[in-house]
Each structure stands twice: as C-alpha cells, then as structure tokens.
C-alpha cells in the first residue's frame, strides 16, 4: 500500500497477477506456532509494532510486506512483520510473554 515503508527489492519475474521479488536484508518481528496463522498471531505482532507492547513501550509504523510461512512437514507456521529501517539494528525487545521474537531475514 502507498505510504508504507517496504524493504528494497528487485523483481526476478513478473506474471499477470504476481511478482517474484528478491529483497535486500531486513529485520522482522515474528510469531511461530499454532496461533501464528490466525488472528492472535496478527494481534501479537500489531501490539508489538503499533501499540508499543514491547519493553521500550515504543510504537512503530506499519510496513510491508507481512510474511507468512506455511506449515510443512516438521515445520511450524509463522507470521512476521518487517521492522521499520530505523529500528532494524536495535529493535525494542519484545515482552517476555508475548510470543514475539526478532530475527534478520532476506528473501
């Protein structure tokens, strides 16, 4: 959506209804496991970013894309929000009981 920060990327291929993108390195907050694919996973991430439910009580702007990883054999589903660039190197620590974790990604 217009006006939301997005990590830099290049388009590897383009089809009628989608693009295959290669993103530069970025940081995310994520939830993993059964609640990740449902509303509770989204609410945990939105709380961390938008409502400042983190140890620094820091509210951050929403970004794109939202990343979903489906459950595969022996894997757990996950949902992740890209962190704004200004927080990528030193993101606010998640609350201990939130289920939110931090990691670097590229894709």
N, C-alpha and C positions, 0 to 999 in steps of 0.2 A: 504493500500500500504506500501511496505517496506520503512523503514526510517522515517515514520511519527509517532509521539507520539500518543499513544492510552491509555485511562484510563484502569486501571487494571480491569479484569473481570474473571468470571468463566463461563464455558459452562454448561448450565442447561439441554440442549437437543441438539442432532445433527441429521439432516436429510440429504438426498442426496445433496440438493442444498442450505441449510442454517443452521445456528446455532441460538439457543435461548440463549442469554447471559444475565448475571446479572452483571452490572457494579458497581464498588465502586463509592462513591460520587465524583462528578466533577462539574466544573463551565462552563457555556456556555454564549455566546452572541447569541441573537436571534432576529428575526423579526416576527411579528404576523399580521395577517390580509390578505386581498386580494393579496398584492404583495409578500407575503411570499413564495408561491409555484412557483413563476415564476423567470425569470432572474433578475428582480430588487431586489428581496429579497436576492438572492445569491450575487449580486454585492454590496449591502449594507454591508453584512457580510464580504465579501472579502476585501472591503475597510477598515472596522474596523480593521481586523486582518493583512492582507498582506500589505496594503498601508499606515497604520498608520493614518487612518482618524478617530482619537479619540482625546480627549482633551490633552493627553500627547504626541501626534504625535509619538507613539510607534508602530513600526512594530513588528509583532509576527510571529512565524512559523505556518504553516497549521498543523492541527491534524486530527485524525479520531475518531469516525465516524461523518458524517453530519447527524443530526437528523431531521426527517420530522414528523410532526403530521398532519394528515388529518382532514379536517373539518367534524365535527359530528354535530348532532342536537344541536343547541345553542352554538357551539364552533367555534373558528376561526382557520384556518390553521396556522402553524408556521414552521419555519426552524431555526435550531441552529447549530453553530459550537462550538465544545469543545475548551475551552481555554487551552493553554499550562500550565502545572502544575505550572511553576514559576510565573504565573500571576493569579492563581486561588484565592488566598487570597486578592489580591489588584489589580484587573484589571484596566486598564486605563478607565476613564469614557468615554462613547460614546458622540459624538457630539449631541447637543440638537435636531437638525432637521434630524437626520439620521434614525430614526425609530428603532434603535438598542437598546435593553435592555439587562441587565445582570441578571443571576439567577443561583442558585445551582441546581443540578439535580443528579439523580441516576436512574438506570434502569436495 
